[in-house]
């Protein structure tokens, strides 16, 4: 079973209101562990906006991790904006995906080391072109890896998140020393965020945690600069997780 919407969940109601008010999502850096296939760079920070296509009746585990306030947009909007489902890789010896990524990183990294060991002035045109291509190949491999994720990590099965990602075309990838919360906060503090816009008519669902919070959400929406018609149509799409559990 696959949902026809892409959902973005957060832990605070005000965040959903700000997304609706601005009619856009803002990218932020997330840090991924890439040691399995690029041991020279343990972590990579990637600017992204994350979604999932989990049917609402199965959304409980997801919202427990990511927050119980959400917005769902139609999948056609997501595909039009190049939001892509992730490819989940198993951590298993012989995995073709894992091996392919390792080869892309290791062979190009070795080539770069050999060429950089030569005085740059002494490089001939072919060697300079090879160095450029090797650098570019690693960059493209990192872009590919930005749309992959481990199948699981201990007790957490990432595959169940059914994640889709938007990564800006001009994304700058950064290699931090660790993946702590403080590092992410510093990266995002200095990041001029890319955004992903939408029209209000592309919203299919707005979700709050409990039915008792619907009135508070409606009050916040009524305080936005949206037109009365936009507010009315949006309010019709509001539902709560506790009601979804009962009705679906």
C-alpha positions as CSV (number, residue, x, y, z in Angstrom):
1,X,0.0,0.0,0.0
2,X,1.4,3.4,-1.0
3,X,0.1,6.9,-0.1
4,X,-0.8,9.3,-2.9
5,X,0.7,12.2,-0.9
6,X,4.1,13.1,0.3
7,X,4.1,14.0,4.0
8,X,6.4,16.2,6.0
9,X,6.2,15.9,9.8
10,X,7.5,18.1,12.5
11,X,7.4,18.4,16.3
12,X,5.7,21.8,16.5
13,X,2.4,23.2,15.2
14,X,3.9,26.6,14.6
15,X,6.4,25.1,12.1
16,X,3.5,23.8,10.0
17,X,1.8,27.2,10.2
18,X,5.0,28.9,9.0
19,X,5.4,26.4,6.1
20,X,1.8,27.2,5.1
21,X,2.2,31.0,5.6
22,X,5.4,31.0,3.4
23,X,4.1,28.4,1.0
24,X,7.5,26.8,1.0
25,X,9.7,24.3,2.8
26,X,13.2,25.3,3.8
27,X,16.2,22.9,3.4
28,X,18.5,22.1,6.3
29,X,21.6,20.1,6.7
30,X,21.4,16.5,7.9
31,X,24.5,14.4,8.5
32,X,24.8,11.0,7.1
33,X,27.3,8.2,8.0
34,X,29.2,7.1,4.8
35,X,32.0,5.1,6.4
36,X,30.8,1.9,4.8
37,X,31.8,3.0,1.3
38,X,33.9,6.2,1.8
39,X,36.1,5.5,4.9
40,X,38.3,8.5,4.2
41,X,35.3,10.8,5.0
42,X,33.3,9.3,7.8
43,X,30.4,11.8,7.7
44,X,28.8,14.0,5.0
45,X,26.4,16.9,5.7
46,X,23.7,17.2,3.0
47,X,21.1,20.0,2.7
48,X,17.7,18.4,2.2
49,X,14.0,18.4,2.8
50,X,12.5,15.1,3.8
51,X,9.1,13.5,3.1
52,X,7.5,10.1,3.4
53,X,4.7,8.3,1.5
54,X,3.5,6.2,4.4
55,X,-0.3,5.6,4.3
56,X,-1.9,7.5,7.2
57,X,-3.2,4.4,8.9
58,X,0.4,3.2,9.2
59,X,1.9,6.6,10.2
60,X,2.1,6.0,14.0
61,X,5.7,4.8,14.3
62,X,6.9,7.6,12.0
63,X,5.2,10.4,13.9
64,X,6.6,9.0,17.2
65,X,10.1,9.7,15.8
66,X,9.6,12.9,13.7
67,X,6.7,14.7,15.2
68,X,2.9,14.7,15.2
69,X,2.2,17.8,13.1
70,X,2.3,17.3,9.4
71,X,1.4,18.5,5.9
72,X,0.8,16.3,2.9
73,X,1.1,17.4,-0.7
74,X,0.1,15.5,-3.8
75,X,2.7,13.3,-5.2
76,X,2.5,14.9,-8.6
77,X,3.8,18.1,-7.0
78,X,6.7,16.1,-5.5
79,X,7.7,14.5,-8.8
80,X,7.5,17.8,-10.6
81,X,9.9,19.2,-8.1
82,X,12.3,16.3,-8.4
83,X,11.8,14.9,-4.9
84,X,13.1,11.4,-5.1
85,X,12.4,8.2,-3.1
86,X,15.5,6.8,-1.4
87,X,17.3,3.6,-2.4
88,X,17.8,1.5,0.8
89,X,21.1,-0.5,0.9
90,X,21.7,-3.6,2.9
91,X,24.9,-3.8,5.0
92,X,25.9,-7.2,3.7
93,X,29.1,-8.5,2.1
94,X,28.6,-8.8,-1.6
95,X,25.8,-6.2,-1.9
96,X,26.1,-4.9,-5.4
97,X,25.0,-1.3,-4.4
98,X,27.5,-1.2,-1.6
99,X,30.3,-2.5,-3.8
100,X,29.6,-0.1,-6.6
101,X,29.8,2.9,-4.2
102,X,33.0,1.6,-2.6
103,X,34.6,1.2,-6.1
104,X,33.5,4.7,-7.2
105,X,35.1,6.3,-4.1
106,X,38.2,4.1,-3.7
107,X,39.4,4.1,-7.3
108,X,38.8,7.8,-7.9
109,X,40.4,8.7,-4.5
110,X,43.5,6.6,-5.3
111,X,43.7,8.3,-8.7
112,X,43.5,11.7,-7.1
113,X,46.2,10.8,-4.6
114,X,48.6,9.6,-7.3
115,X,48.1,12.7,-9.5
116,X,48.3,15.2,-6.5
117,X,51.6,13.6,-5.6
118,X,53.0,15.0,-8.8
119,X,53.8,18.7,-8.9
120,X,50.8,20.4,-10.5
121,X,53.0,22.3,-12.9
122,X,54.4,19.0,-14.2
123,X,51.0,17.5,-15.0
124,X,50.3,17.2,-18.7
125,X,46.9,18.1,-20.2
126,X,45.7,14.5,-20.0
127,X,46.7,14.1,-16.4
128,X,44.9,17.4,-15.5
129,X,41.8,16.2,-17.3
130,X,42.0,12.9,-15.5
131,X,42.3,14.7,-12.1
132,X,39.3,16.8,-12.9
133,X,37.2,13.8,-14.0
134,X,38.2,11.9,-10.8
135,X,37.2,14.8,-8.6
136,X,33.9,15.2,-10.5
137,X,33.3,11.4,-10.2
138,X,33.6,11.5,-6.4
139,X,31.3,14.6,-6.3
140,X,28.7,12.7,-8.4
141,X,29.1,9.6,-6.3
142,X,28.3,11.7,-3.2
143,X,25.2,13.0,-4.9
144,X,24.1,9.5,-5.6
145,X,24.8,8.5,-2.0
146,X,22.6,11.4,-0.9
147,X,19.6,9.4,-2.1
148,X,20.6,6.1,-0.3
149,X,20.2,5.0,3.2
150,X,21.0,1.9,5.2
151,X,18.1,-0.6,5.4
152,X,18.4,-0.6,9.1
153,X,20.7,0.4,12.0
154,X,20.4,-1.8,15.0
155,X,16.8,-1.8,16.2
156,X,15.7,0.9,13.8
157,X,14.6,-0.1,10.4
158,X,15.0,2.9,8.1
159,X,13.2,1.1,5.3
160,X,9.9,1.6,7.1
161,X,10.3,5.4,6.9
162,X,9.7,5.2,3.1
163,X,11.7,8.4,2.7
164,X,11.7,10.8,-0.2
165,X,14.2,13.6,-0.4
166,X,14.7,17.0,-2.1
167,X,18.4,17.9,-2.4
168,X,19.1,21.3,-4.0
169,X,20.8,21.1,-7.4
170,X,23.6,23.4,-6.2
171,X,23.9,21.7,-2.9
172,X,27.2,22.1,-1.1
173,X,28.3,18.9,0.6
174,X,30.4,19.3,3.8
175,X,32.4,16.7,5.6
176,X,32.3,17.3,9.4
177,X,34.3,15.4,12.0
178,X,31.2,14.1,13.8
179,X,27.4,14.0,13.4
180,X,26.4,15.6,16.7
181,X,23.4,18.0,17.2
182,X,25.8,20.9,17.9
183,X,27.5,20.4,14.5
184,X,24.1,20.4,12.7
185,X,23.1,23.6,14.4
186,X,26.3,25.4,13.4
187,X,25.9,24.2,9.8
188,X,22.3,25.4,9.6
189,X,23.1,28.6,11.3
190,X,25.5,29.5,8.5
191,X,23.4,28.1,5.7
192,X,21.5,30.4,3.3
193,X,18.7,27.9,3.0
194,X,17.3,26.6,-0.3
195,X,13.5,26.4,-0.5
196,X,10.8,24.4,-2.2
197,X,7.6,26.2,-3.0
198,X,4.1,25.0,-3.4
199,X,0.6,26.3,-4.1
200,X,-2.0,25.9,-1.4
201,X,-4.2,23.9,-3.7
202,X,-1.5,21.2,-3.9
203,X,-2.0,20.5,-0.1
204,X,-4.0,17.3,0.4
205,X,-3.7,17.0,4.2
206,X,-2.9,19.0,7.3
207,X,-2.4,17.0,10.4
208,X,-2.3,17.9,14.1
209,X,-1.6,15.6,17.0
210,X,-5.0,15.6,18.7
211,X,-8.6,16.6,17.8
212,X,-8.5,19.1,20.7
213,X,-5.7,21.0,18.9
214,X,-7.7,21.6,15.7
215,X,-9.3,24.8,17.0
216,X,-5.9,26.2,18.0
217,X,-4.6,25.4,14.6
218,X,-7.5,27.0,12.9
219,X,-7.0,30.2,15.0
220,X,-3.4,30.4,13.8
221,X,-4.4,29.9,10.2
222,X,-7.0,32.6,10.5
223,X,-4.3,35.0,11.7
224,X,-2.2,34.5,8.5
225,X,-2.3,36.8,5.5
226,X,-4.1,34.1,3.3
227,X,-7.3,35.1,1.6
228,X,-10.6,34.0,3.2
229,X,-11.2,31.5,0.4
230,X,-7.7,30.0,1.0
231,X,-8.3,29.8,4.7
232,X,-11.6,28.1,4.2
233,X,-10.3,25.5,1.8
234,X,-7.3,24.8,4.0
235,X,-9.4,24.3,7.1
236,X,-11.4,21.6,5.3
237,X,-8.2,19.5,5.0
238,X,-7.3,19.5,8.7
239,X,-7.4,16.2,10.5
240,X,-5.9,14.8,13.7
241,X,-3.8,11.7,14.4
242,X,-6.1,10.4,17.1
243,X,-9.1,10.7,14.7
244,X,-7.1,9.0,11.9
245,X,-6.4,6.0,14.2
246,X,-10.1,5.6,14.9
247,X,-11.4,6.1,11.4
248,X,-8.8,4.3,9.3
